[in-house]
């Protein structure tokens, strides 16, 4: 069983930065592509960013390109999301997720590809 634990959420002002981290335990971390998703109040969960098993490929939703950066450290079994130039529209609960992909290059944006999920961490951005 794979367990994921997010940290680093909190309150930020518009234009500020936050860094989210997700610690993964239970299986070989490098066997999973990783993703970040978010869910704002009254909205469906949406894709934010993904990174392939070795970190060579990344994908981002258009709204965060150029502002957010996903990275991973396979030795420490962690995946991070650096969020800069935050906007009030970024307010949401952020979830990390693990995708047991057979492809070393996959960085899927598809919710259904992710098998394991963390509990989420709240990010609130004030205007």
Phi, psi and omega in degrees: 000136180260135178240138181235138181224115179273153174208166174101357177289173179158203183253135177220157175271156176304134184092350181273190184226152170217153177235120176264144175232153178224118177265132185242135179222160173112328179217177179292113186300322184292353176276001185236132161286151185235149179219161171240135176233165177215155178221116177271158180304130178077005181238163177282158176294136182230153178291142176242305184201155177215156180219141182287173188302323181256001176089005184283335181237141177224156174222148180222148170288149187304323185298336186247356180302133181086349179245324182251148177225124176263142178211166179215153175234102184292332179291327181260357180056048178228151172232140186237156174227106176274121184244113180245166179049048184297148180236153178306330180291349177278354179299124183182171165272128182256132182240137168262154185213151182244133182244112181284062186283141174282344181271134177284349187253351187289136172221073193290144174261001187270119180309320187288347178280347186263124187264327184240142185225148171275180183276343178099154176223136185279133172239125179235126181244122180265149182285000000 
